[in-house]
């Protein structure tokens, strides 16, 4: 009898936490480092603000579609090949963006960056939930979110200074370097650690798992609760650079410097979530985070009305908002993913699809809405956060 080799599906095989962190942050860095260069691209390509904003919103939309597709493919074929092919596409998009001579080439490069980079975000989360269960995974997801928060703190500030010191192309080269490191790391550290789901079935059968996932009303409510808060952040990311440029007469470095407060709030919230989520549980952490975000939206609205637009009124309340998001988001994600025990990567893919699809729409629309009046920005944050609390309560009632 031939000796049976150990299965690569063994749950004891796991990439190191540093590798999971790198997988998760590569795409958020590429997303956020683009924000401070957007006003400059309007002039560089002699185009308009709406077209340049597509570089951000198309990235989000492609992340949504990419995670929708990558989830079933990862459940079917394993993490390793999906991750390796994904980051090759990401690297190609970075190179295309850096060498672009027309704005459509920049936009296509952004699409390719997102299409490939989404695989790292998806697989880092699903691996953790598979291995550690709902409440304990929420703590680890908090550390993943902490890594993303660190990237979000550094990327816009670094991008702003790189744009001034070198050029807008430099932000694409930096993302290409990071993506290349992740690709090389995946070769050595990421096993094809998966349990094949229905090897005889076709892709259509695998995508049918999405129908199973969305049958859970608890899953949908928790996804929507997380999505509404994330959409607020995306709305701010696409609006704030132009508010700084046009209303405050600042530059990309000014935006990057003040954005450190916003990212710092997310950093602290995520770090706090990593330490206390397992103790308090997801159903206490989520409303706590949402309530702080709601308070922040109210404060921003009051400051805009009473004092007018300023760096302090724009960025300080948003720092509190993202602190709340750091508390609630990993817990809402863990609560949603844990409802799908047979296909966690598929559930994660659907979560990312919904979150980023809604986020891309809100991110493109909000800058147009605030052209009516800047006060529409805090009003948007306030309404979305109230809805996030409502959907959480509906989801908790389904337990």
N, C-alpha and C positions, 0 to 999 in steps of 0.2 A: 504494500500500500504506500502510495506517495504521501510524504509528509505535507500536511497543509500549512501553507505560509500564513503568517499573521495577516489578518484583514486590515486594509488601509482604512476601513470604516471604524476602527476602534476609537471609542470616545476618549481614550487616554491620550491619543495623539493630538497635539495642539500647537499652533504657532505661538511663539513667545508674545507677551503683551506688547512689547516694543514694536513687533512686526504688525500686530493688529492695529496699533495706534498709527503707524505709518500708512497702512492701507486706508484707514479712515480719514486721515487729514489731507492726503494729496489732492483730492478733488476740491474740498472746501478752500484750500489755499489758492488753487487755480481760479475758483469762483470769485473769491473776495479780493484777490490782488488786482483784479480787473477794475474794480469800482473807482478808485481814485484817478485812473487814466481816462475815464469816459468823457469828461468835459474836453480834454485835450484832443481826443479822437474826432470830435465834431469839427475842429479846425483842421486837423491833419488830413482828413479825407474830404473836407468841404461838404459835409453832410449835415443832418439835423439830429437833434437830441433823441427823438423817437427811434431813429434807426440805430444809433449807438447803443441805446438802452436794450435793444434786441440782443446785443452781445451778452448781457446778463440774463435776460428772461429766456432766450433760447437755450442757454446753458441749463437753467432750471427745468425747462420743458423737456430737454433731452435727458437730463438726469431722471426725470419721472418715467419717461418711456424706457430708458435703459434699465432701470431697476425692475420695471414691470416684466421685461424680457429676461433679465439676468436671473431673477429668482427661480423660475422653473428650470432654466438651463443648468443652474448650479445644483439644484436638487436632482437633476437627471444625470449630468455628466461629471459633477464634482467641482470643487472650488478651484483647484489648481489651474486647469486649462482655461476656465472662464476668466480668472484673474490675469493670467499671462497674456492672453489675447486682448483682454480689455486694456491693459496698460500699454501694449504696443499701439493700439488705436489712440490712446491718450497722448502718447509721445508724438505721434504723427500730427495730431491736431495742434500741439504746441509749436511744432516746427512750421506748420502752415501759417499759423497766426503771426509768428515772428517774421516770416518772409513776405507777408502780405503787401501788395501794392494797391489793392482796392478794398473797400469796406466789406464787400461780400466775402472776400477771402478771410478776413478777420472773423466774420460771423460763422463761416464754415469751419474754421479752426476751432472756434469755441464749441460748436456742436460735437466735433470729434473728441475734443478734450473731455466733455461731459459724458459722451457715450462710452468711452473707455474707463474713465475715472470712477464711474458709478459702481463698478464691480467691487472696488475696495470698500466703499461705504457700506454696501449691502452685506458683504460676506463677513466683515468684522463684527457686525451686530449679531447676525444669525449664529455665528460660531459661539459667541458668549452665551446666548440664551440657551442653545442646545446643551452646553456643558454645565451650566450652573443653575438653571431653573429661574423662575420669575423674579422673586424678591432679591436673591443674591446677585443675579445677573444685572438687576437695576443698579446695584452698586458699581459693578464693573463697567456698565454702560455709562455711568456717571464719569468714570475716569476716561473713557473714550470721548465723551462729550467734553471733558476737560481738555483733552488734547486738541479737539476741534476748536474749543474756545481759545486756546493758546495760539493756534494757527490764525484764527480770526483776529486776534489781537495784533499779531505780527504782520500778517499779509497786507492789510490796507496801509499801515504805516510804512512798511518797507516798500510797497508799491508806489506810494506817494513820493518817497525820496528817490527811488530808482528812476521814476518818471522825470524828475527834475534833474538828476545828476547824469542820467544816460539817455534813455528814450523810452517810449511806451513798449517797444519791442523787448526790452529787458525783462518785463514781467513774464512774457511767454518763455524766454530762455530759462528763467528760474524754475518755472513749473515743469519744463522738460527735464531739467536736471533732477528734480525731486521724483518725477515719475520714473525716470531711469533707475534711480536707487531702489524704488519699491519693486520694480520689475526684477532687478537682480536679486533682491532679498527674497522674493517669492520663489525663485528657482531653488534656493537653498533651504528655506524655512517653512514653506507652506506645503503640507502634504495634501494629497487628494483624499481628504478625510470626509467621506460622505457615505451614506447608505443609499445605494441606488433605489430609486422609487419607480417600480414598474418598468424594468428594463425592456420588456417586450412591447411596451406601449409607445405610441408616437408622441410627437411634440404636442399635438392637439389634445391628447389625454392629459399631458402634464399641465398645459394651460387651463384645462378644466378644473384643476385644483383651486384656481382663483374663485370659481363659483362656490366651492366648499368653504373657502376662507371667509368670503363676504356674507355667507349665511349667518354668521355670528353677529348679532346686533351689538353685543358688547365690544367686539373687535372694531366695528365701524364707528361706534361712538368714541372709543378711546383714540382711534386714528384721527377722527375729526377734531377732537379736543387738542391733540398735539399739533395738528395741521394749522389750526387757526392762529395759534401762538407763533409758529414758525413763519406763517405768511406775513405777520406783522414785522418780523425781522427783515424779511426780503423786501417788503415795502419801504422800510427805512433805508436799506442798503442802496436802492435805486434812486431814492429821493434825496437823501442827505448830501451826496456829492454836488448836485446841482444847486441845492439850497446854499451850501457853503460858497460855491462859485458865483452865484448870481445875487443872492440876498445878503450875503455876508462879505462878498468880495475877497474870499480866501482862495488858496491854491490847494493842490493835491496833498502837499505836506501838512497844511493846516487841518484838512479833513482827517488825514492819517493820525495826527497827534491827538485830536479830540476823540477819534474813534477808539483809542486805547481805553477810554472810560467804559464805552459800551462793551467792548470785548472783555474788559476786566470784570464787569458785572457778570457776564456769562461764565467766565473762568471761576469766579468765586462761587457762583451758584452750582456749577457742575462739581466743583471740589466738595462742596457741602453735601450734595446729593450722593457722591461716592462714599462719604463717611457715614451718613445717617439713614440712607434709603432702606437698607436691610433691617434696621432696627424699627423704623416707623412704618414701613410698608408703603406700597404704591398709593393706596387710597387715602393716605394722609398727606403724602408729599405733593400729589398733583394739585389739590385745591389750595394748598399753601403757596405753591409757586404761582398759580393763576391769580390768586388774590393780590400778591405783590405786584404782578404785572398790571393788574387793573388799577391799583393805586398809582403806579407810575404814569399810566395813560391819563389819569385824572389830573395829576400834578402838571404834566406837560400842557394839557389843555388850559388849565388855570394860568400858567405862566405865559402862554402865547396870548391869552386874552388880556391879561393885566399888565404885562411887561413888554410884549412884542417878541419878535424873533431875536435870538442871541445864541451864541455857542452854548452858554450855560443852560438855557431853557430847552435847547434841542438835545444835547448829549447827556446831561446829568440824569434827567428822568428816564432816558432810554437805557442808561446803565442799570437803573433799578429794574426796569422792565426785563432786561436780559438776565439779571440775577434770578428773577422769578422763573424765567424760561429754563435756566440751568437746573433749577430744582424740579420742574414739572416734566420737561421733555423726556429724559431717560426713563422716568417712571411710567409715563403714558405709553412710550414705545414698548417697554417691557410688558406692561399689562396687555397691550394689543397682541404682541407676538406670541405670548404664552398661551393664548386661546387656540392656537393652531399647533397641536403637538406633533402632527404627522408630516408637516411641510413648513418648517420655520423659515427657510429661505424664501419660499413663495409668499408667506405672510409678510416677511420683511420687505420683499419687492413691492407688494401691493401697498404697504404703508408708505414707502418712498414714492411710489407713483402718485398716490392721492396727495401727499404732502407737497410734492414739488409741482404737480400740475396746478393745484390751487395757488401755490406760492408764485409760480411764473405769471399767472393771470393777474394776481394782486400786484406784483412787482411792476408790471407794465402799465397797469391802469392808474395806480396811486400817483405817480409823478404827473400824470395828466390831470387828475382830480385836484391836486394841490395848486395847480396853476390858477384855479378859481380863487382859492384862498389857502394860505399856509395852515390855517387852523384845521383844515380837513385831515391833516396827517394825524394829530392826536385823536381826532374824532374816529378815524378809521381804526386806530389801535384800541380805543375804548370799546367800540362795538364788537370787534372781533374777539376781545378778551371776555366780554360778557357771554358771547356765544360759546366760547371754549368752556366756561364754567357750566353752562347749561348742558352741553353734550357730555361733560364728565359725569354730572349727576344722573343723566339718563343711562350712561354706561354702567355706573355703579349699581343702579337699580336692576340691571340684568344679571348681576352676579348670583 
